[in-house]
Amino acid sequence: MTTKVFLFHPNVNGQSRANKALADAASQAGIEVRDLYNLYPDFAVDAKAEQAVLEETDRIVLQFPMYWYSSPALLKQWEDTVLEYGWAYGSTGTALQGKEVILAITQGAGADAYTPEGRFQITTEELLKPFESIRFYTGLVFKDAFVLPGTLNISDEDLQAAAKAYVTHITK
Ligand SMILES: Cc1cc2nc3c(=O)[nH]c(=O)nc-3n(C[C@H](O)[C@H](O)[C@H](O)COP(=O)(O)O)c2cc1C
């Protein structure tokens, strides 16, 4: 099974700590990590190139920091550009049917904020629904998400443990 990480972080080699740690651990485990902001700094996503990569991938890991209860903007641009009619959906659009997707999210806030009674009054599961709902058109199969909350205060030790758990999660 071919697994690839599609990383959507605007500055993974600069300000990132959490996503950098997760991505480095995946790379070190031999998993290809594609830095989409580096590939498309001007947001001109190459649909055909991305489709070719997706066609040779069985498990698609979409990794990103949570920004405003959603993703960084390039992930949306990537979806809108790459998931074309006749390729991703429609009667002849079957390229993604049965492929697996794992969402891998980092959050600045702690897990206690993402509960109905917590600060944000909404769960991470609910916030991820719009991403997962692309399954109805595409036939993608969403597996359990990997969620790393509390990254604003995470210790180096806990981050390393999370990175290890991430590799296990996306390779199991
Ligand atoms: C523009 C922006 C929006 C953010 N919105 C959220 C948010 O909605 N919820 C949250 O928990 N953290 C939010 N954060 C914090 C990031 O999720 C956090 O810094 C990130 O997951 C840490 O990963 P990194 O070290 O790889 O950058 C936001 C950060 C930025 C820069």
The ligand as an SDF file (V2000), in Angstrom:
LIG
                    3D

 31 33  0  0  0  0  0  0  0  0999 V2000
   -4.2570   31.8470   11.2710 C   0  0  0  0  0  0  0  0  0  0  0  0
   -4.2970   30.9120   12.4360 C   0  0  0  0  0  0  0  0  0  0  0  0
   -5.5130   30.4070   12.8750 C   0  0  0  0  0  0  0  0  0  0  0  0
   -5.5680   29.4970   13.9330 C   0  0  0  0  0  0  0  0  0  0  0  0
   -6.7830   28.9980   14.3140 N   0  0  0  0  0  0  0  0  0  0  0  0
   -6.8400   28.0450   15.2730 C   0  0  0  0  0  0  0  0  0  0  0  0
   -8.0870   27.4440   15.6310 C   0  0  0  0  0  0  0  0  0  0  0  0
   -9.1400   27.7340   15.0510 O   0  0  0  0  0  0  0  0  0  0  0  0
   -8.0840   26.5120   16.6100 N   0  0  0  0  0  0  0  0  0  0  0  0
   -6.9340   26.1400   17.2700 C   0  0  0  0  0  0  0  0  0  0  0  0
   -6.9990   25.2810   18.1520 O   0  0  0  0  0  0  0  0  0  0  0  0
   -5.7280   26.6840   16.9360 N   0  0  0  0  0  0  0  0  0  0  0  0
   -5.6700   27.6230   15.9550 C   0  0  0  0  0  0  0  0  0  0  0  0
   -4.4610   28.1450   15.5900 N   0  0  0  0  0  0  0  0  0  0  0  0
   -3.2150   27.6090   16.2050 C   0  0  0  0  0  0  0  0  0  0  0  0
   -2.6050   26.5440   15.2850 C   0  0  0  0  0  0  0  0  0  0  0  0
   -3.5150   25.4960   15.0330 O   0  0  0  0  0  0  0  0  0  0  0  0
   -1.3320   25.9700   15.8960 C   0  0  0  0  0  0  0  0  0  0  0  0
   -0.4290   27.0320   16.0310 O   0  0  0  0  0  0  0  0  0  0  0  0
   -0.7430   24.8970   15.0440 C   0  0  0  0  0  0  0  0  0  0  0  0
   -1.5760   23.7520   15.0370 O   0  0  0  0  0  0  0  0  0  0  0  0
    0.6260   24.4860   15.5230 C   0  0  0  0  0  0  0  0  0  0  0  0
    1.2790   23.7770   14.4760 O   0  0  0  0  0  0  0  0  0  0  0  0
    2.6710   24.2610   13.8970 P   0  0  0  0  0  0  0  0  0  0  0  0
    3.6540   24.3330   15.0640 O   0  0  0  0  0  0  0  0  0  0  0  0
    3.0520   23.2400   12.8990 O   0  0  0  0  0  0  0  0  0  0  0  0
    2.4680   25.6190   13.2580 O   0  0  0  0  0  0  0  0  0  0  0  0
   -4.3790   29.0870   14.5670 C   0  0  0  0  0  0  0  0  0  0  0  0
   -3.1470   29.6230   14.1390 C   0  0  0  0  0  0  0  0  0  0  0  0
   -3.1040   30.5230   13.0960 C   0  0  0  0  0  0  0  0  0  0  0  0
   -1.7620   31.0590   12.6340 C   0  0  0  0  0  0  0  0  0  0  0  0
  1  2  1  0
  2  3  1  0
  2 30  2  0
  3  4  2  0
  4  5  1  0
  4 28  1  0
  5  6  2  0
  6  7  1  0
  6 13  1  0
  7  8  2  0
  7  9  1  0
  9 10  1  0
 10 11  2  0
 10 12  1  0
 12 13  2  0
 13 14  1  0
 14 15  1  0
 14 28  1  0
 15 16  1  0
 16 17  1  0
 16 18  1  0
 18 19  1  0
 18 20  1  0
 20 21  1  0
 20 22  1  0
 22 23  1  0
 23 24  1  0
 24 25  2  0
 24 26  1  0
 24 27  1  0
 28 29  2  0
 29 30  1  0
 30 31  1  0
M  END
$$$$
